Amino acid sequence: MTSNPLTPAESTDLRQIVYNKIRDAIIMGIIKPGAKLSETELAQTLAVSRTPIREAIRQLAQTGIVRLVPRKGAFVTLPTEKDVNDLYEVRIALETIAVKRICKKGPKEELLRFREYFASVDHSTDPNAFLLQDTAFHSFLRNSCDNRFLNQFLMETYDLIQLYRHYSIKGVDLKESSMEHVRLIDAILEKDEEGAIRLLQNHLEGARDALLAFLKDASPAGEPD
């Protein structure tokens, strides 16, 4: 996530491209939580008409990343403590199922590649680089579970979580979080289903708590009632 997605969009599959660019800008923190989305400004920035912008905003509202407020506009969602707890309750339940399935037949080479990266992380590691690998690893769990419905449901939770992980990752002990990944990968490789589930749940509960702590201390732009 090093390049700015808010660059002019190409004409091919314009609606999806515009949606992806705005979503990525929100997840990367270029558009802040609580910020109002201006159709005019986004259309000028992406060099498109307002129609694909309007459609993208509508689609983002369906995912929960954006909230439409009558007579006021569209705003990047600000979650409540209940939102975070509810979202992680679902994520933990679904990723637990994914890990159980992967323990039976997870791709070993890919797991070893992730293990090598997480084992190398120290306190000098760039948090954004770590977040990319963390996202890639959990996406790998989702994609490898061989259940398209589970994959789809998990994917819908990830964008909402990534929206705030971009900020909360700054307060995370990257070395400890990386070792949690290493221990989880080792348990999966050893096909220790019970141990892997316990490690996964502890890891995600820690990520949830870090996000809750960030939201408690943060004071982003205000979203209207």
The 8 nearest C-alpha neighbors of each residue, nearest first, counted from 0:
[[1, 2, 27, 131, 127, 3, 128, 23],
 [0, 2, 3, 127, 27, 128, 4, 131],
 [3, 1, 0, 4, 5, 6, 27, 24],
 [2, 4, 5, 1, 6, 24, 0, 29],
 [5, 3, 20, 6, 24, 2, 23, 21],
 [6, 4, 3, 20, 45, 44, 24, 7],
 [5, 7, 45, 4, 8, 44, 3, 46],
 [8, 6, 45, 46, 44, 9, 5, 47],
 [9, 7, 45, 6, 10, 46, 17, 16],
 [8, 10, 11, 13, 7, 16, 12, 46],
 [9, 11, 13, 12, 8, 16, 47, 14],
 [12, 10, 13, 9, 16, 8, 14, 15],
 [13, 11, 14, 15, 16, 10, 9, 17],
 [12, 14, 16, 10, 11, 15, 17, 9],
 [13, 15, 51, 17, 16, 12, 18, 55],
 [16, 14, 18, 17, 13, 12, 19, 55],
 [15, 17, 13, 19, 18, 14, 20, 12],
 [18, 16, 20, 14, 19, 15, 13, 21],
 [17, 19, 55, 15, 21, 16, 20, 22],
 [20, 18, 22, 16, 17, 21, 23, 15],
 [21, 19, 17, 4, 23, 22, 18, 5],
 [20, 22, 24, 18, 23, 19, 17, 25],
 [23, 21, 19, 25, 24, 20, 18, 26],
 [24, 22, 26, 20, 25, 21, 27, 19],
 [23, 25, 29, 21, 27, 22, 26, 30],
 [24, 26, 30, 22, 28, 23, 27, 29],
 [25, 27, 162, 23, 28, 24, 161, 22],
 [28, 26, 24, 25, 29, 23, 165, 0],
 [27, 29, 30, 25, 31, 26, 24, 165],
 [30, 28, 24, 27, 25, 31, 26, 3],
 [29, 31, 25, 28, 24, 34, 32, 27],
 [30, 32, 28, 34, 29, 33, 25, 75],
 [33, 31, 75, 34, 77, 76, 219, 220],
 [32, 34, 222, 75, 220, 221, 74, 77],
 [35, 33, 31, 74, 75, 32, 220, 36],
 [34, 36, 74, 73, 37, 75, 33, 72],
 [37, 35, 73, 74, 38, 34, 72, 75],
 [38, 36, 40, 39, 41, 35, 73, 72],
 [37, 39, 41, 40, 42, 49, 52, 36],
 [40, 38, 42, 37, 41, 43, 49, 48],
 [41, 39, 43, 37, 42, 38, 44, 36],
 [40, 42, 44, 38, 43, 39, 45, 37],
 [43, 41, 47, 39, 45, 49, 40, 44],
 [42, 44, 46, 40, 41, 45, 39, 47],
 [45, 43, 41, 42, 46, 40, 7, 6],
 [44, 46, 7, 42, 8, 6, 43, 47],
 [47, 45, 43, 7, 44, 42, 8, 48],
 [48, 46, 42, 45, 49, 43, 8, 51],
 [47, 49, 50, 42, 51, 46, 52, 43],
 [48, 50, 52, 42, 51, 38, 53, 39],
 [49, 51, 53, 52, 48, 54, 47, 55],
 [52, 50, 54, 14, 53, 49, 55, 48],
 [53, 51, 49, 55, 50, 54, 38, 56],
 [52, 54, 50, 56, 51, 55, 49, 57],
 [53, 55, 51, 57, 52, 56, 58, 50],
 [56, 54, 18, 58, 52, 57, 53, 51],
 [57, 55, 59, 53, 58, 54, 60, 52],
 [56, 58, 54, 60, 55, 59, 53, 61],
 [57, 59, 55, 61, 60, 56, 54, 62],
 [60, 58, 56, 62, 61, 57, 65, 64],
 [59, 61, 65, 63, 57, 58, 62, 66],
 [60, 62, 58, 59, 63, 57, 64, 65],
 [63, 61, 59, 60, 64, 58, 155, 65],
 [62, 64, 60, 65, 61, 59, 66, 159],
 [65, 63, 76, 59, 62, 159, 60, 75],
 [66, 64, 60, 75, 76, 63, 74, 59],
 [65, 67, 74, 60, 73, 76, 75, 68],
 [66, 68, 73, 72, 69, 74, 65, 60],
 [67, 69, 72, 71, 73, 66, 70, 74],
 [70, 68, 71, 72, 67, 73, 66, 224],
 [71, 69, 72, 68, 67, 73, 223, 224],
 [72, 70, 68, 69, 73, 67, 223, 74],
 [71, 73, 68, 67, 70, 69, 74, 35],
 [74, 72, 67, 36, 66, 35, 68, 65],
 [75, 73, 35, 66, 65, 34, 33, 36],
 [74, 76, 65, 33, 32, 34, 64, 66],
 [75, 77, 65, 64, 66, 33, 74, 32],
 [76, 78, 33, 32, 75, 79, 222, 221],
 [79, 77, 82, 76, 83, 80, 81, 214],
 [78, 80, 82, 81, 83, 77, 214, 84],
 [79, 81, 83, 82, 84, 211, 78, 214],
 [80, 82, 84, 79, 83, 85, 78, 86],
 [83, 81, 79, 85, 80, 78, 84, 86],
 [84, 82, 86, 80, 81, 85, 87, 79],
 [83, 85, 81, 87, 86, 82, 88, 80],
 [86, 84, 88, 82, 83, 87, 81, 89],
 [87, 85, 83, 89, 88, 84, 82, 90],
 [86, 88, 90, 89, 84, 85, 91, 83],
 [87, 89, 85, 91, 86, 90, 84, 92],
 [90, 88, 92, 87, 86, 91, 93, 85],
 [89, 91, 87, 93, 92, 88, 94, 86],
 [92, 90, 94, 88, 93, 89, 87, 95],
 [91, 93, 89, 95, 90, 94, 88, 96],
 [94, 92, 90, 96, 95, 91, 89, 97],
 [95, 93, 97, 91, 96, 92, 90, 98],
 [94, 96, 98, 92, 93, 97, 196, 91],
 [95, 97, 99, 93, 94, 98, 100, 92],
 [96, 98, 94, 144, 100, 95, 99, 101],
 [99, 97, 101, 95, 100, 96, 102, 94],
 [100, 98, 96, 102, 97, 101, 192, 95],
 [99, 101, 97, 98, 102, 103, 144, 96],
 [100, 102, 105, 98, 104, 103, 99, 144],
 [103, 101, 190, 187, 99, 100, 104, 105],
 [102, 104, 101, 100, 105, 190, 99, 192],
 [105, 103, 101, 102, 106, 100, 107, 190],
 [104, 106, 101, 102, 107, 103, 143, 187],
 [107, 105, 108, 109, 110, 104, 143, 101],
 [108, 106, 110, 109, 105, 111, 188, 104],
 [109, 107, 111, 110, 106, 112, 113, 105],
 [108, 110, 112, 111, 107, 106, 113, 139],
 [109, 111, 107, 113, 112, 108, 114, 106],
 [112, 110, 114, 108, 109, 113, 115, 107],
 [111, 113, 109, 115, 114, 110, 108, 116],
 [114, 112, 116, 110, 111, 115, 117, 109],
 [115, 113, 111, 117, 112, 116, 181, 118],
 [116, 114, 112, 118, 113, 117, 111, 119],
 [115, 117, 113, 119, 114, 118, 112, 120],
 [118, 116, 177, 114, 119, 120, 115, 113],
 [117, 119, 115, 116, 120, 114, 181, 177],
 [120, 118, 116, 117, 115, 121, 177, 114],
 [121, 119, 117, 118, 174, 124, 177, 116],
 [120, 122, 174, 123, 124, 119, 173, 177],
 [121, 123, 124, 174, 173, 120, 172, 125],
 [122, 124, 121, 125, 120, 126, 173, 174],
 [125, 123, 122, 121, 120, 126, 129, 128],
 [124, 126, 128, 127, 129, 123, 122, 130],
 [127, 125, 129, 128, 130, 124, 169, 168],
 [128, 126, 130, 129, 125, 131, 0, 165],
 [129, 127, 131, 125, 130, 126, 132, 124],
 [130, 128, 126, 132, 127, 131, 133, 125],
 [129, 131, 133, 127, 128, 132, 134, 126],
 [132, 130, 128, 134, 129, 133, 135, 127],
 [131, 133, 135, 129, 134, 130, 136, 128],
 [134, 132, 130, 136, 135, 131, 129, 137],
 [133, 135, 131, 132, 137, 136, 130, 138],
 [134, 136, 132, 138, 133, 137, 139, 131],
 [137, 135, 139, 133, 138, 134, 132, 140],
 [136, 138, 140, 139, 134, 135, 141, 133],
 [139, 137, 141, 135, 136, 140, 142, 134],
 [138, 140, 136, 142, 137, 141, 143, 135],
 [141, 139, 137, 143, 138, 142, 144, 97],
 [140, 142, 138, 150, 139, 143, 144, 137],
 [141, 143, 139, 140, 144, 138, 150, 145],
 [144, 142, 140, 145, 141, 139, 101, 105],
 [143, 145, 97, 146, 100, 101, 141, 142],
 [146, 144, 143, 147, 142, 100, 150, 141],
 [147, 145, 149, 148, 144, 150, 143, 142],
 [146, 148, 150, 149, 151, 145, 144, 142],
 [147, 149, 151, 150, 146, 152, 153, 145],
 [148, 150, 152, 146, 151, 147, 153, 93],
 [151, 149, 147, 141, 153, 148, 152, 154],
 [150, 152, 148, 154, 149, 153, 147, 155],
 [151, 153, 149, 155, 154, 150, 148, 156],
 [154, 152, 156, 150, 155, 151, 149, 157],
 [155, 153, 151, 157, 156, 152, 150, 158],
 [154, 156, 152, 153, 157, 158, 151, 62],
 [157, 155, 153, 154, 159, 158, 160, 152],
 [158, 156, 160, 154, 159, 155, 161, 153],
 [159, 157, 161, 160, 156, 162, 155, 154],
 [158, 160, 162, 157, 161, 156, 64, 63],
 [159, 161, 157, 162, 158, 163, 164, 156],
 [162, 160, 164, 158, 163, 159, 26, 157],
 [161, 163, 26, 159, 160, 164, 158, 165],
 [162, 164, 165, 161, 166, 160, 167, 210],
 [163, 165, 161, 167, 166, 168, 162, 160],
 [166, 164, 163, 168, 167, 161, 162, 27],
 [165, 167, 164, 168, 163, 169, 213, 28],
 [166, 168, 164, 169, 210, 213, 170, 165],
 [169, 167, 171, 170, 164, 166, 165, 126],
 [170, 168, 167, 171, 166, 126, 165, 172],
 [169, 171, 168, 167, 172, 209, 213, 166],
 [170, 172, 168, 169, 173, 209, 167, 176],
 [173, 171, 175, 174, 176, 170, 122, 169],
 [174, 172, 176, 175, 171, 177, 122, 121],
 [173, 175, 121, 177, 176, 172, 120, 122],
 [176, 174, 178, 177, 172, 173, 179, 171],
 [175, 177, 173, 179, 178, 174, 172, 180],
 [178, 176, 117, 180, 174, 179, 175, 173],
 [177, 179, 181, 175, 180, 176, 182, 174],
 [178, 180, 176, 182, 177, 181, 183, 175],
 [179, 181, 177, 183, 178, 182, 184, 176],
 [180, 182, 178, 184, 183, 179, 114, 185],
 [183, 181, 185, 179, 184, 180, 178, 186],
 [182, 184, 180, 186, 181, 185, 195, 198],
 [185, 183, 187, 181, 186, 182, 180, 188],
 [186, 184, 182, 188, 183, 187, 181, 189],
 [185, 187, 191, 195, 189, 183, 184, 188],
 [188, 186, 190, 102, 184, 189, 185, 195],
 [187, 189, 185, 190, 186, 184, 107, 102],
 [188, 190, 186, 191, 187, 185, 102, 192],
 [189, 191, 187, 102, 188, 192, 186, 103],
 [192, 190, 186, 189, 194, 193, 187, 195],
 [191, 193, 195, 194, 190, 99, 102, 196],
 [192, 194, 196, 195, 191, 197, 99, 186],
 [195, 193, 197, 191, 196, 192, 186, 198],
 [196, 194, 186, 192, 198, 183, 197, 193],
 [195, 197, 199, 193, 194, 198, 95, 200],
 [198, 196, 194, 200, 195, 199, 201, 193],
 [199, 197, 195, 201, 196, 200, 183, 202],
 [200, 198, 202, 196, 201, 197, 195, 203],
 [199, 201, 203, 197, 202, 198, 204, 196],
 [200, 202, 204, 198, 199, 203, 197, 205],
 [203, 201, 199, 205, 200, 204, 198, 206],
 [202, 204, 206, 200, 205, 201, 207, 199],
 [203, 205, 207, 201, 206, 202, 200, 208],
 [206, 204, 208, 202, 203, 207, 209, 201],
 [205, 207, 203, 209, 204, 208, 210, 202],
 [208, 206, 204, 210, 205, 209, 203, 211],
 [207, 209, 211, 205, 210, 206, 212, 204],
 [210, 208, 212, 206, 211, 207, 213, 205],
 [209, 211, 213, 207, 208, 212, 167, 214],
 [212, 210, 208, 214, 213, 209, 215, 207],
 [211, 213, 209, 215, 210, 214, 208, 216],
 [214, 212, 210, 216, 211, 215, 167, 217],
 [215, 213, 217, 211, 216, 212, 210, 218],
 [214, 216, 212, 213, 217, 211, 218, 80],
 [215, 217, 213, 214, 212, 218, 211, 219],
 [218, 216, 214, 213, 215, 219, 212, 166],
 [217, 219, 216, 220, 214, 221, 215, 213],
 [220, 218, 217, 221, 32, 33, 31, 34],
 [221, 219, 33, 34, 222, 218, 32, 31],
 [220, 222, 33, 219, 223, 34, 218, 32],
 [221, 223, 33, 220, 74, 224, 34, 77],
 [224, 222, 221, 68, 71, 74, 33, 35],
 [223, 222, 68, 221, 71, 69, 66, 67]]
